[in-house]
Amino acid sequence: MSRRILLWSTWVFAGIVLVFGIVLSVRTVQMARGVNTRLENKLAGLEKLRGMRNRLVPYELALGKFNAMAGDGSFSPGEPFSRLPTGLVPQDIRETRKELAEGWTVVRKTCSFTKADIRTVMMFINGVESRRPPWRLARCDIRALTPGGGIGYVEIHLEALQREARTAGAP
């Protein structure tokens, strides 16, 4: 009789192990599906990041060129309105700054002139743009005050890049 009980308990134990194995296998397949979905999502995200990196390469090259131009020293275009032509009197000068990558700043200056000789303003802009490093005319608004032109209200918007000298230990 004990042999019969031993045989019967072996079959019961084998059955329990078989059911446990089937349950464990089904659960593993379900988990694998979830892991597969997460991995596919991560791969899609990685592909997006690769695309973004490819678009970033030209900007990194441009930044490298600007850093090479400036070296370790400062890169400043100077004050554009320090030497105004005779008869050109600014009514209002405003400045804004926006920090860019690695210590670079874009400086924007806006200046308005009332009753200004438009040719003189254009010669002034040409001179400012020909300096090294240059200022760039971003926008110019002109409203003639006389029917024949020549005199008017002028508002100019200039932009330039600037970088302070790097200090020891700075990147």
Buried (B, 14 or more C-beta within 10 A) or exposed (E): EEEEEEEEEEEEEEEEEEEEEEEEEEEEEEEEEEEEEEEEEEEEEEEEEEEEEEEEEEEEEEBEEBBEEBEEEEBBBEEBBEEBEEEBEBEEEEEEEEEBEEBBBBBBBBBBBBEBBBEBBBEBBEEBEEEEEBBBBBEBEBEEEEEEEEBBBBBBBBBBBBBBEBEEEEE
